[in-house]
Every structure is written in C-alpha cells, then in structure tokens.
Amino acid sequence: MPEPPSPTVGAAQTIIVGGADTDVTVIGADEQTDHDHVDVARWCRLARDVLRAEGRRGELTVTFVDRGEITMLNSEHLGESGATDVLSFPLDLDDSQPVRGDVPVLLGDVVICPAVAAEQAATHAGMLDDELALLVVHGVLHVLGHDHAEPGETAEMRAAELAHLERLHWGGPAPGAFRQEQS
C-alpha cells in the first residue's frame, strides 16, 4: 500500500511552521493544481494552534492534493471510491514519551483536497475559507484520536471542532451560514 504524499519531496510549495526550538512543528505543502492558491502557511499555523490547544507536541504534516490523488488515497487506505475532502493518517499517538534526542514525536499526516472543499463549501461550512479551516481542524483532531463513528463521539468531536474554530479561526462565534453537517 503506498504511503500518503510526502510534503517534503517534490512539493510545489513547502512551509514549516514551528521548528527545532518549539514543541510543535507543522510541515505543509501545496501539491495540487486544481485550485488556484492555498495559503499553506495560514493553515499550518491553524493546525499548530489546534495541537497546542489540545496540549500535544510533535510533528504533523498538512498536504493539499488534487482530486486524483485524494481519490487514490481514499481507495487505498479506506476502501472507498471517489474523492473525499480530508484524510488523516495518525502515527505516534503517544506523545507523552520523552523526545529522544532531536527525534520529534511524529503525530501524523492530514491530506486535504481544496477542489472538493470548494465544491461542498456552500452546503457545508458556508464559505471556502471556513470549509478549509474546518477540514484542517477536523483532520488534526482525527490524527489525535478523535472519531465520529458513534453518536457520542460525533458530538464530542463536533464540539471540539467548533471550540477550536471559534477561538483560533474566527476569534468569536461561528457565522450564521456555518454548518458542520452537509445539507
């Protein structure tokens, strides 16, 4: 089974937020051509801030890919057909262990398809900007072990998403058009 895309190899744009002197590093890349411009640094900062708010440390990658790549990953890793908006690949879930020398705790990878996000934004988060923010937060929470397979898990994850978005993305209450469930 092929690995998720690596944002450090062949990336059109690679951004590192954090670094050796911080507790959280997010490496981001825009490897897609379906959507004009993705502000990789902005979304990496949001991912970093969510990790810090959750009290986590380590390294995370956020990669933006095209429809073909997300379709392939969705099929290979989840057995689902078609494109999806976000996939998460958790790695070292136990970040309570001490860092070994200069080896960071590898939290995982979040892969987002801006083309799918753009298509569903109007019936989901309301605007593309809010849709991408939701997908970043959603993906990071999945990497940290949150899930939405059961109703209780769904309620807990949605509450965490909304709290992070209100604090870190909007700086206040959600806009009236925002929805966490697609209509």
Contacts in CASP RR format, 6 or more apart in sequence:
PFRMAT RR
TARGET T0000
AUTHOR 0000-0000-0000
METHOD contacts of the structure
MODEL  1
MPEPPSPTVGAAQTIIVGGADTDVTVIGADEQTDHDHVDVARWCRLARDV
LRAEGRRGELTVTFVDRGEITMLNSEHLGESGATDVLSFPLDLDDSQPVR
GDVPVLLGDVVICPAVAAEQAATHAGMLDDELALLVVHGVLHVLGHDHAE
PGETAEMRAAELAHLERLHWGGPAPGAFRQEQS
1 76 0 8 1.000
1 77 0 8 1.000
2 72 0 8 1.000
2 76 0 8 1.000
4 63 0 8 1.000
4 73 0 8 1.000
4 77 0 8 1.000
4 87 0 8 1.000
4 89 0 8 1.000
4 109 0 8 1.000
4 111 0 8 1.000
5 29 0 8 1.000
5 31 0 8 1.000
5 63 0 8 1.000
5 65 0 8 1.000
5 69 0 8 1.000
5 73 0 8 1.000
5 111 0 8 1.000
6 61 0 8 1.000
6 63 0 8 1.000
7 14 0 8 1.000
7 27 0 8 1.000
7 28 0 8 1.000
7 29 0 8 1.000
7 31 0 8 1.000
7 61 0 8 1.000
7 62 0 8 1.000
7 63 0 8 1.000
8 14 0 8 1.000
8 27 0 8 1.000
8 29 0 8 1.000
8 61 0 8 1.000
10 31 0 8 1.000
11 28 0 8 1.000
11 29 0 8 1.000
11 30 0 8 1.000
11 31 0 8 1.000
11 63 0 8 1.000
12 29 0 8 1.000
12 30 0 8 1.000
12 31 0 8 1.000
12 33 0 8 1.000
13 29 0 8 1.000
13 30 0 8 1.000
13 40 0 8 1.000
14 27 0 8 1.000
14 28 0 8 1.000
14 29 0 8 1.000
14 40 0 8 1.000
15 27 0 8 1.000
15 28 0 8 1.000
15 29 0 8 1.000
15 40 0 8 1.000
15 41 0 8 1.000
15 44 0 8 1.000
16 25 0 8 1.000
16 26 0 8 1.000
16 27 0 8 1.000
16 28 0 8 1.000
16 44 0 8 1.000
17 25 0 8 1.000
17 26 0 8 1.000
17 27 0 8 1.000
17 28 0 8 1.000
17 41 0 8 1.000
17 44 0 8 1.000
17 45 0 8 1.000
17 47 0 8 1.000
17 48 0 8 1.000
18 24 0 8 1.000
18 25 0 8 1.000
18 26 0 8 1.000
18 48 0 8 1.000
19 25 0 8 1.000
20 102 0 8 1.000
23 52 0 8 1.000
23 57 0 8 1.000
23 58 0 8 1.000
24 48 0 8 1.000
24 51 0 8 1.000
24 52 0 8 1.000
24 56 0 8 1.000
24 57 0 8 1.000
24 58 0 8 1.000
24 59 0 8 1.000
24 60 0 8 1.000
25 48 0 8 1.000
25 58 0 8 1.000
25 59 0 8 1.000
25 60 0 8 1.000
25 104 0 8 1.000
26 44 0 8 1.000
26 45 0 8 1.000
26 47 0 8 1.000
26 48 0 8 1.000
26 51 0 8 1.000
26 59 0 8 1.000
26 60 0 8 1.000
26 61 0 8 1.000
26 62 0 8 1.000
27 44 0 8 1.000
27 59 0 8 1.000
27 60 0 8 1.000
27 61 0 8 1.000
27 62 0 8 1.000
28 40 0 8 1.000
28 43 0 8 1.000
28 44 0 8 1.000
28 61 0 8 1.000
28 62 0 8 1.000
28 63 0 8 1.000
29 40 0 8 1.000
29 61 0 8 1.000
29 62 0 8 1.000
29 63 0 8 1.000
29 64 0 8 1.000
30 38 0 8 1.000
30 40 0 8 1.000
30 64 0 8 1.000
31 63 0 8 1.000
31 64 0 8 1.000
31 65 0 8 1.000
31 66 0 8 1.000
31 69 0 8 1.000
32 38 0 8 1.000
32 64 0 8 1.000
32 65 0 8 1.000
32 66 0 8 1.000
32 69 0 8 1.000
32 113 0 8 1.000
32 114 0 8 1.000
32 115 0 8 1.000
33 66 0 8 1.000
34 66 0 8 1.000
34 67 0 8 1.000
34 113 0 8 1.000
34 114 0 8 1.000
34 115 0 8 1.000
35 64 0 8 1.000
35 114 0 8 1.000
35 115 0 8 1.000
35 117 0 8 1.000
35 118 0 8 1.000
38 64 0 8 1.000
38 114 0 8 1.000
38 132 0 8 1.000
40 62 0 8 1.000
40 64 0 8 1.000
43 62 0 8 1.000
43 64 0 8 1.000
43 112 0 8 1.000
43 132 0 8 1.000
43 133 0 8 1.000
43 136 0 8 1.000
44 62 0 8 1.000
46 133 0 8 1.000
46 136 0 8 1.000
46 137 0 8 1.000
46 168 0 8 1.000
46 169 0 8 1.000
47 60 0 8 1.000
47 62 0 8 1.000
47 110 0 8 1.000
47 136 0 8 1.000
47 140 0 8 1.000
48 60 0 8 1.000
49 164 0 8 1.000
49 168 0 8 1.000
50 136 0 8 1.000
50 137 0 8 1.000
50 140 0 8 1.000
50 141 0 8 1.000
50 164 0 8 1.000
50 168 0 8 1.000
51 57 0 8 1.000
51 58 0 8 1.000
51 60 0 8 1.000
51 107 0 8 1.000
51 140 0 8 1.000
51 144 0 8 1.000
53 164 0 8 1.000
53 167 0 8 1.000
53 168 0 8 1.000
54 140 0 8 1.000
54 141 0 8 1.000
54 144 0 8 1.000
56 95 0 8 1.000
56 107 0 8 1.000
56 144 0 8 1.000
57 95 0 8 1.000
57 99 0 8 1.000
57 105 0 8 1.000
58 95 0 8 1.000
58 104 0 8 1.000
58 105 0 8 1.000
58 106 0 8 1.000
58 107 0 8 1.000
59 104 0 8 1.000
59 105 0 8 1.000
59 106 0 8 1.000
59 107 0 8 1.000
59 108 0 8 1.000
60 107 0 8 1.000
60 108 0 8 1.000
60 109 0 8 1.000
60 110 0 8 1.000
60 140 0 8 1.000
60 143 0 8 1.000
61 108 0 8 1.000
61 109 0 8 1.000
61 110 0 8 1.000
62 109 0 8 1.000
62 110 0 8 1.000
62 112 0 8 1.000
62 136 0 8 1.000
63 109 0 8 1.000
63 110 0 8 1.000
63 111 0 8 1.000
63 112 0 8 1.000
64 111 0 8 1.000
64 112 0 8 1.000
64 113 0 8 1.000
64 114 0 8 1.000
65 73 0 8 1.000
65 111 0 8 1.000
65 112 0 8 1.000
65 113 0 8 1.000
66 113 0 8 1.000
66 115 0 8 1.000
67 83 0 8 1.000
67 113 0 8 1.000
67 115 0 8 1.000
67 116 0 8 1.000
68 83 0 8 1.000
69 111 0 8 1.000
69 113 0 8 1.000
70 83 0 8 1.000
70 84 0 8 1.000
70 85 0 8 1.000
70 87 0 8 1.000
70 111 0 8 1.000
70 113 0 8 1.000
70 116 0 8 1.000
71 81 0 8 1.000
71 82 0 8 1.000
71 83 0 8 1.000
71 84 0 8 1.000
73 87 0 8 1.000
73 111 0 8 1.000
74 80 0 8 1.000
74 81 0 8 1.000
74 82 0 8 1.000
74 83 0 8 1.000
74 84 0 8 1.000
74 87 0 8 1.000
75 81 0 8 1.000
75 82 0 8 1.000
77 87 0 8 1.000
77 89 0 8 1.000
78 84 0 8 1.000
78 87 0 8 1.000
83 113 0 8 1.000
83 115 0 8 1.000
83 116 0 8 1.000
84 113 0 8 1.000
84 116 0 8 1.000
85 112 0 8 1.000
85 113 0 8 1.000
85 116 0 8 1.000
85 117 0 8 1.000
85 120 0 8 1.000
85 131 0 8 1.000
85 135 0 8 1.000
86 110 0 8 1.000
86 111 0 8 1.000
86 112 0 8 1.000
86 113 0 8 1.000
86 135 0 8 1.000
86 138 0 8 1.000
86 139 0 8 1.000
87 110 0 8 1.000
87 111 0 8 1.000
88 108 0 8 1.000
88 109 0 8 1.000
88 110 0 8 1.000
88 111 0 8 1.000
88 139 0 8 1.000
88 140 0 8 1.000
88 142 0 8 1.000
88 143 0 8 1.000
89 108 0 8 1.000
89 109 0 8 1.000
89 110 0 8 1.000
89 111 0 8 1.000
89 143 0 8 1.000
90 107 0 8 1.000
90 108 0 8 1.000
90 142 0 8 1.000
90 143 0 8 1.000
90 144 0 8 1.000
90 145 0 8 1.000
91 106 0 8 1.000
91 107 0 8 1.000
91 108 0 8 1.000
91 109 0 8 1.000
91 143 0 8 1.000
92 105 0 8 1.000
92 106 0 8 1.000
92 107 0 8 1.000
92 108 0 8 1.000
93 107 0 8 1.000
93 144 0 8 1.000
93 145 0 8 1.000
94 105 0 8 1.000
95 105 0 8 1.000
95 107 0 8 1.000
97 105 0 8 1.000
99 105 0 8 1.000
107 143 0 8 1.000
107 144 0 8 1.000
108 143 0 8 1.000
109 143 0 8 1.000
110 136 0 8 1.000
110 139 0 8 1.000
110 140 0 8 1.000
110 142 0 8 1.000
110 143 0 8 1.000
112 132 0 8 1.000
112 135 0 8 1.000
112 136 0 8 1.000
112 139 0 8 1.000
114 128 0 8 1.000
114 132 0 8 1.000
117 128 0 8 1.000
117 131 0 8 1.000
117 132 0 8 1.000
117 135 0 8 1.000
118 128 0 8 1.000
118 131 0 8 1.000
120 131 0 8 1.000
120 182 0 8 1.000
121 127 0 8 1.000
121 128 0 8 1.000
121 130 0 8 1.000
121 131 0 8 1.000
123 179 0 8 1.000
123 182 0 8 1.000
123 183 0 8 1.000
124 131 0 8 1.000
124 134 0 8 1.000
124 179 0 8 1.000
124 180 0 8 1.000
124 181 0 8 1.000
124 182 0 8 1.000
124 183 0 8 1.000
125 131 0 8 1.000
125 133 0 8 1.000
125 134 0 8 1.000
125 177 0 8 1.000
125 178 0 8 1.000
125 179 0 8 1.000
125 180 0 8 1.000
126 175 0 8 1.000
126 177 0 8 1.000
126 178 0 8 1.000
126 179 0 8 1.000
127 175 0 8 1.000
127 177 0 8 1.000
130 165 0 8 1.000
130 169 0 8 1.000
130 175 0 8 1.000
130 178 0 8 1.000
133 165 0 8 1.000
133 169 0 8 1.000
134 161 0 8 1.000
134 165 0 8 1.000
134 180 0 8 1.000
137 161 0 8 1.000
137 164 0 8 1.000
137 165 0 8 1.000
137 168 0 8 1.000
137 169 0 8 1.000
138 157 0 8 1.000
138 161 0 8 1.000
141 157 0 8 1.000
141 160 0 8 1.000
141 161 0 8 1.000
141 164 0 8 1.000
146 153 0 8 1.000
146 156 0 8 1.000
146 157 0 8 1.000
146 160 0 8 1.000
147 153 0 8 1.000
147 157 0 8 1.000
148 154 0 8 1.000
148 157 0 8 1.000
148 158 0 8 1.000
158 180 0 8 1.000
161 180 0 8 1.000
162 174 0 8 1.000
162 180 0 8 1.000
165 174 0 8 1.000
165 178 0 8 1.000
166 172 0 8 1.000
166 173 0 8 1.000
166 174 0 8 1.000
END
